[in-house]
Amino acid sequence: MENFSDLLFLDIETVPSNSAYEELDEEWKALWAKKAQYFVGEESEEAYRDAYSDRAGIFSEFGKIIVVGVGLFSAFSMEKKEFRVKAISNDNEKKLLEEFISVIDQISKPNLRLVAHNGKEFDFPYLSRRMLIQGLPIPNCLDNSGKKPWEIPHLDTMEMWKFGDRKNFTSLDLLAKLFDVPSSKSDIDGSMVSEVYYKEKNLERISQYCMEDVVVCAQVFLRLKGYSSMSPEEIIRR
């Protein structure tokens, strides 16, 4: 049986750095307009305002991280599986990232590998960029600067599913359905995170959603590796 003790599963939740486009100063508005002109249908103040609410959170230059969900196998054998998962959340992004870095330091595995769905395109670079913006050191496991693709040990469940096919995006929700894994999308989905955060001010609800996404990612990973899914009793939420 494979040893998955060196894997850290993660998921991040992000929102626009400001609650509304109107809160940006003129320079930031101009910079956002340059970014948004590539995907808005109409180049107007109103279009840029709407796009900010909907899309700014996915860009590390205009968004911030509010939750990092992490999970790891504390036991993995024929007799016993034990997956521990928790969510790190904070309105203060710098404190959030400092706690996440502390978690990585506590794991203290020189060959630690990160696992996420679409992580190579989104989660991993977003974390690294926001750490730089916040003046924090990037942990070795995240620092891919200058490395060749085959030198990066991270695992991405979307990439695993593609088998080299580069044509399209496959959501974690879809893979969960294919493998009969309970999805985390019953409460909220990614498109609702900003509204839940800024209007409902319910960081705990987002944290729970993020934590369940980590569980789903781990379940899909197991199926992609040819193992059965974990039972509810094998998942420990902290």
C-alpha positions in Angstrom: 0.0 0.0 0.0 1.3 3.5 -0.8 2.5 5.8 1.9 0.6 9.1 1.7 2.0 10.6 5.0 4.0 13.2 3.0 0.9 14.7 1.4 -0.8 17.9 2.5 -4.2 18.5 0.9 -5.4 22.0 0.7 -7.9 24.4 -0.6 -8.1 28.2 -0.4 -11.1 30.6 -0.4 -10.5 34.1 -1.7 -12.5 37.3 -2.0 -11.9 40.8 -3.5 -9.5 42.8 -1.3 -12.3 45.4 -1.0 -16.0 44.8 -0.5 -16.9 47.0 -3.5 -15.4 48.6 -6.5 -16.3 52.1 -5.1 -13.8 51.6 -2.3 -10.8 51.5 -4.7 -8.8 54.7 -5.3 -8.5 56.0 -8.8 -5.2 54.3 -9.5 -6.5 50.9 -8.4 -9.7 51.5 -10.5 -7.5 52.2 -13.6 -5.4 49.1 -12.9 -8.5 47.0 -12.5 -10.0 48.3 -15.8 -6.8 47.2 -17.6 -7.1 43.8 -16.1 -10.9 43.5 -16.7 -11.0 44.7 -20.2 -9.9 41.2 -21.4 -13.0 39.5 -20.1 -15.8 42.1 -19.7 -18.3 42.3 -22.6 -18.5 46.1 -22.4 -15.8 48.6 -21.5 -17.7 50.9 -19.1 -17.5 51.9 -15.4 -20.6 49.8 -14.7 -19.1 46.7 -16.4 -15.8 47.1 -14.4 -17.8 47.5 -11.2 -19.8 44.4 -11.8 -16.7 42.4 -12.8 -14.9 43.5 -9.7 -17.6 41.9 -7.5 -17.7 38.7 -9.5 -14.0 38.2 -10.5 -11.6 40.3 -8.5 -11.2 37.6 -5.8 -9.7 35.1 -8.3 -6.7 37.4 -9.1 -4.0 37.5 -6.5 -3.3 41.2 -7.3 -6.8 42.2 -6.5 -8.0 39.6 -4.0 -7.0 38.2 -0.6 -7.2 34.8 1.1 -9.6 34.4 4.0 -9.5 30.6 4.5 -7.0 27.9 4.0 -8.3 24.4 4.4 -5.6 21.7 5.1 -5.8 17.9 5.6 -3.4 15.0 5.9 -3.4 11.3 6.5 -2.3 10.5 10.0 -2.8 6.8 9.2 -3.2 4.9 6.0 -3.2 1.1 5.8 -5.4 -1.8 5.0 -6.6 -1.9 8.6 -7.1 1.8 9.2 -7.4 5.2 7.4 -7.4 8.4 9.4 -7.7 11.8 7.6 -7.4 14.9 9.7 -8.7 18.2 8.3 -9.1 21.7 9.6 -9.7 25.2 8.3 -7.4 28.2 9.1 -9.4 31.4 8.8 -8.8 35.1 9.6 -9.9 38.5 8.3 -6.3 39.5 8.6 -4.6 37.8 5.7 -1.1 38.2 7.0 -2.0 36.5 10.3 -3.8 33.8 8.3 -0.7 33.1 6.2 1.6 33.2 9.2 -0.5 30.4 10.8 -0.5 28.4 7.6 3.3 28.7 7.4 3.4 27.6 11.0 1.4 24.5 10.1 3.8 23.6 7.4 6.7 24.0 9.8 5.1 21.8 12.4 4.6 19.0 9.8 8.3 19.2 9.3 8.6 16.8 6.4 11.5 17.5 4.0 9.6 15.9 1.1 6.2 17.4 1.8 4.0 17.5 -1.3 0.9 19.6 -1.7 -2.3 18.3 -3.3 -5.2 20.4 -4.5 -7.7 20.5 -7.3 -6.5 22.9 -10.0 -3.8 23.8 -7.4 -1.0 24.3 -9.9 -3.0 26.9 -11.7 -4.7 28.6 -8.7 -4.1 27.6 -5.1 -0.3 27.2 -5.1 0.7 30.4 -7.0 -2.0 32.4 -5.3 -0.6 31.5 -1.9 3.0 32.3 -2.9 2.1 35.7 -4.4 0.0 36.7 -1.4 2.9 35.7 0.9 5.2 38.0 -1.1 2.7 40.8 -0.9 2.4 40.4 2.8 6.2 40.3 3.2 6.3 36.7 4.4 8.9 34.0 3.4 7.6 31.4 1.0 8.0 27.8 2.5 10.3 25.6 0.5 7.4 23.3 -0.6 5.7 26.3 -2.3 8.8 28.1 -3.7 8.8 26.9 -7.4 10.8 29.9 -8.7 13.2 28.7 -11.4 12.2 25.1 -11.1 11.4 23.0 -14.2 7.9 21.4 -14.3 9.3 17.9 -13.5 11.1 19.3 -10.5 7.9 20.3 -8.8 6.5 17.5 -6.7 3.0 19.0 -6.1 0.0 16.9 -7.2 -3.1 18.3 -8.8 -6.3 16.1 -9.0 -7.5 17.9 -12.1 -4.2 17.2 -13.8 -4.3 13.6 -12.7 -7.7 13.2 -14.3 -6.6 14.7 -17.6 -4.0 12.0 -18.3 -2.2 14.6 -20.5 -5.4 16.0 -22.1 -5.1 19.8 -22.0 -8.4 20.7 -23.7 -10.7 21.8 -20.8 -11.3 22.4 -17.1 -12.9 19.6 -15.0 -14.4 20.7 -11.7 -13.9 18.9 -8.5 -17.7 18.8 -8.2 -17.9 16.8 -11.5 -15.3 14.4 -10.4 -17.0 13.9 -7.1 -20.2 13.0 -8.9 -18.4 10.6 -11.3 -16.8 8.8 -8.3 -19.9 8.9 -6.2 -18.2 11.1 -3.6 -20.5 13.4 -1.5 -19.9 16.9 -2.8 -19.3 19.9 -0.6 -21.4 22.2 -2.7 -24.8 21.7 -0.9 -24.4 24.7 1.3 -22.6 27.3 -0.8 -20.4 27.3 -3.8 -17.4 29.4 -4.9 -19.5 32.0 -6.6 -21.2 32.8 -3.2 -18.1 33.2 -1.1 -17.6 36.9 -1.5 -21.3 37.7 -0.7 -21.3 35.4 2.3 -18.1 37.1 3.5 -18.9 40.8 2.9 -22.7 40.8 3.3 -23.4 38.0 5.8 -20.0 38.4 7.5 -20.1 34.6 8.1 -16.5 33.5 7.9 -17.3 30.3 9.8 -19.7 29.2 7.1 -17.0 29.7 4.5 -14.5 27.8 6.7 -16.8 24.8 6.8 -17.3 24.8 3.1 -13.5 25.1 2.5 -12.8 22.2 4.9 -15.3 20.0 3.1 -13.7 20.8 -0.2 -10.4 19.5 1.2 -12.2 16.3 2.2 -13.7 15.9 -1.3 -10.3 16.5 -2.9 -8.8 13.7 -0.7 -11.6 11.4 -1.6 -11.3 12.0 -5.3 -7.5 11.6 -5.0 -8.0 8.2 -3.4 -10.3 7.1 -6.3 -7.8 8.4 -8.9 -5.1 6.2 -7.2 -7.4 3.2 -7.3 -8.4 3.1 -3.6 -11.9 3.2 -2.1 -13.3 6.3 -0.5 -13.0 7.0 3.2 -15.9 6.3 5.5 -17.3 9.2 7.6 -15.6 7.6 10.7 -12.2 7.9 9.1 -12.4 11.7 8.7 -11.6 13.8 11.7 -12.6 17.5 11.5 -10.9 19.9 13.9 
